[in-house]
Amino acid sequence: MLLGGWLLWPLGGVTVVLALAWAVQALRRVRFHQLAKAPGVVEIDEAQVGYYAPDIGGYVSLDDLVELRLVRLRGSRFWRLKQSDGQALLVPVDAAGSDRLYDAFAALPGMDTQALVAALEDPAPTGSPCPSPPKASAR
């Protein structure tokens, strides 16, 4: 083998594969990002999603999450996060910091990030569920 021998060719191949995987994840993140038009701020802290707005807000624990939906209300799109105790939080898709939700949702067991991004690209969601984590009783 010329120019690298038996060590550098496989190392280069592994580097290319890792770079392609990284590029796919970066492309999904870019597609998930929305411009901040809605009031309020999204915060991810200690496996909890928080949303602060002038009139509504709250926290939902990702460990207790049983349902994740993308819904349209009054012309705006929202992530509807529902806990096992029935508490739900509506987070606007275009709130400041909502792009951080990608990492939080991707960490959920059984989450298909490709389907998550595809649901976000649908211009008129009908309230159908996104790929969601298993019920709390299954853990």
Stockholm file with secondary structure:
# STOCKHOLM 1.0

chainA/1-139         MLLGGWLLWPLGGVTVVLALAWAVQALRRVRFHQLAKAPGVVEIDEAQVGYYAPDIGGYVSLDDLVELRLVRLRGSRFWRLKQSDGQALLVPVDAAGSDRLYDAFAALPGMDTQALVAALEDPAPTGSPCPSPPKASAR
#=GR chainA/1-139 SS CCSSHHHHHHHHHHHHHHHHHHHHHHHHHHHHCCCCCEEEEEEEETTEEEEECSSCEEEEESTTEEEEEEEEETTEEEEEEEETTSCEEEEETTEETGGGHHHHHHTSTTCCHHHHHHHHHCSSCCSCBCSCCCCGGGC
#=GC SS_cons         CCSSHHHHHHHHHHHHHHHHHHHHHHHHHHHHCCCCCEEEEEEEETTEEEEECSSCEEEEESTTEEEEEEEEETTEEEEEEEETTSCEEEEETTEETGGGHHHHHHTSTTCCHHHHHHHHHCSSCCSCBCSCCCCGGGC
//
